[in-house]
Amino acid sequence: MRITLITFAILFASISIVSGQGIGSPGTIKDDGRFAASTKQLNQFFRRFNGEESPDGNTRFYPGDSLYRNFPLRQGFIQILFDNQTGTTSQQLKSDFIGDVLSPVYPFYLNFHREGWFAEVQAEFFYKGRRETATLILKIQPEGLGYEWVIDAVSFPPFKNIFNKPEGDQKDFLHPLSHELGFMNLRRAFQDSKLPEAFTDSSFHPDYLTIFLYEMKQNNIRFDTVSDVKFHFFQVQGWYFEVRQFNRPGFNTGWLISNLVKLNPGDKETIEKYIYDQN
């Protein structure tokens, strides 16, 4: 099922307000506020989502520790890992998500080194003397004995209308007997036409990242600063959620889930195309 942009916008919603909860003795939850602290780093978001640190954030838990991935610990953490101040997503949707994540049969955990999540970075550049905003998609990949962030794609407004490949009757073409002319009619594509992309394979899609890097190597693009960062997660089966940083007074701050979508068949591919600006 293909999602329209309007439907996609409706599906994108954040979580409704709930009070912070704390963990008392193992197996109990109480509202003592000890969970209500800023999730200052994204790595801490991973640890809290998985139940791998103490409620006050001062102790890291490892396999073998009695509270490592403890059920009530995770339950208390996950409920405060949402944007609970500005969200509009229904309580039912959030409850369904938490129920799937904490399933006693097949619980879900986030894995920093596994596929299924990536970063979206808004960065400011100067292009031919004008200030422009680029959207960069970055992902983690293995490198040597460790891992590294790499740029996977870019969306850059000045490139939006570089390629406008016509279709159907509007499309120019090379005659199927062009080979008998030694392809001398390539002049039609490379000299006479203002749309040389019309003569490419039907599956042709421009590689904007290559163009972006080429323009940078030509000193036409100059990096200035990063203006915004968010992360997209598909690691929980059947769900998509977005994580953003919230800087504001109070306890519900730091890296929090800002959007949550329950996926139907085909939705994952549609959302990825939307994020990668391929619609």
DAVENDA-V305218 format. One record per residue. SS is DSSP state (a for helix, b for strand, c for the rest). PHI is phi in whole degrees, 0 to 359 (NA if undefined). OMEGA is omega as a letter, one per 20 degrees, with the letter a starting at -180 (999 if undefined). Layout:
# DAVENDA-V305218
ss-><SS	SS>
phi-><PHI	PHI>
omega-><OMEGA	OMEGA>
This chain:
# DAVENDA-V305218
ss-><c	c	c	c	a	a	a	a	a	a	a	c	b	c	b	c	c	c	c	c	c	b	b	c	c	c	c	c	b	b	c	c	c	c	c	c	c	c	b	c	c	a	a	a	a	a	a	a	a	a	c	c	b	c	c	c	c	c	c	b	c	c	c	c	c	c	c	c	c	c	a	a	a	a	a	a	a	a	a	c	c	b	c	c	c	c	c	c	b	c	a	a	a	a	a	a	a	a	a	a	a	c	c	c	c	c	c	c	c	c	c	c	c	c	c	c	b	b	b	b	b	b	b	b	b	b	b	c	c	b	b	b	b	b	b	b	b	b	b	b	b	b	b	c	c	b	b	b	b	b	b	b	b	b	b	b	a	a	a	c	c	c	c	c	c	c	c	a	a	a	c	c	c	c	c	c	c	a	a	a	a	c	c	a	a	a	a	a	a	a	a	a	c	c	c	a	a	a	a	c	c	c	c	c	c	c	c	a	a	a	a	a	a	a	a	a	a	c	c	c	b	b	b	b	b	b	b	b	b	b	b	b	b	c	c	c	c	c	b	b	b	b	b	b	b	b	c	c	c	c	c	c	c	b	b	b	b	b	b	b	b	b	c	c	c	c	a	a	a	a	a	a	a	a	a	c	c	c	c>
phi-><NA	272	262	288	299	293	297	299	296	292	296	285	213	250	273	285	288	222	282	293	238	238	253	269	293	309	95	234	237	216	274	254	81	289	279	280	222	298	271	288	234	295	300	291	302	301	296	291	300	272	72	238	210	288	304	275	80	269	232	269	259	235	308	106	289	295	258	296	57	296	301	295	297	297	300	295	293	300	292	254	265	251	288	268	257	240	283	230	293	293	299	295	297	296	297	297	297	298	298	291	297	262	308	292	274	217	290	250	233	274	232	302	265	262	297	111	207	200	256	241	240	267	229	263	227	252	240	52	89	248	279	225	255	251	256	253	256	239	223	272	221	297	209	60	268	224	222	212	274	228	279	260	198	219	240	224	311	298	267	305	250	293	245	230	292	288	229	61	293	280	272	281	204	265	303	298	260	301	296	289	260	67	57	296	283	298	305	298	278	261	238	277	266	267	233	299	294	295	261	267	304	298	267	297	226	295	267	294	295	297	296	300	293	297	297	292	293	273	65	271	239	231	292	244	198	264	252	197	221	213	232	244	238	236	285	272	305	86	222	234	216	247	239	228	262	244	252	199	295	99	270	277	225	90	277	224	288	257	221	219	224	276	272	261	306	90	293	302	296	294	294	298	297	297	296	279	59	251	283>
omega-><a	a	r	r	r	r	r	r	r	r	a	a	r	a	a	a	r	a	r	r	r	r	r	r	a	r	r	r	r	a	r	r	a	r	a	r	a	r	a	a	r	r	r	r	r	a	a	r	a	a	a	r	a	a	r	r	a	a	r	r	a	r	a	r	a	a	r	a	r	a	a	r	r	a	r	a	a	a	r	r	r	r	a	a	a	a	r	a	a	r	a	r	r	r	r	r	a	r	r	a	a	a	r	a	a	r	a	r	r	a	a	a	a	r	r	r	a	a	r	a	r	a	a	r	r	a	a	r	a	r	a	r	r	r	a	r	a	r	r	r	r	r	a	r	a	a	r	r	r	r	a	a	r	r	a	a	a	a	a	a	r	a	r	a	r	a	r	a	a	a	r	a	r	a	a	r	a	a	r	r	a	a	r	r	r	r	a	a	a	a	a	a	r	r	a	r	r	a	a	r	a	a	a	r	a	r	a	r	r	r	a	a	r	r	r	r	r	a	r	r	r	a	r	a	r	a	a	r	r	a	a	a	r	a	r	a	r	a	r	r	a	r	r	r	r	r	a	r	r	a	a	a	r	a	a	r	a	r	a	a	r	a	r	r	r	a	a	a	r	r	r	r	r	a	a	r	a	r	999>
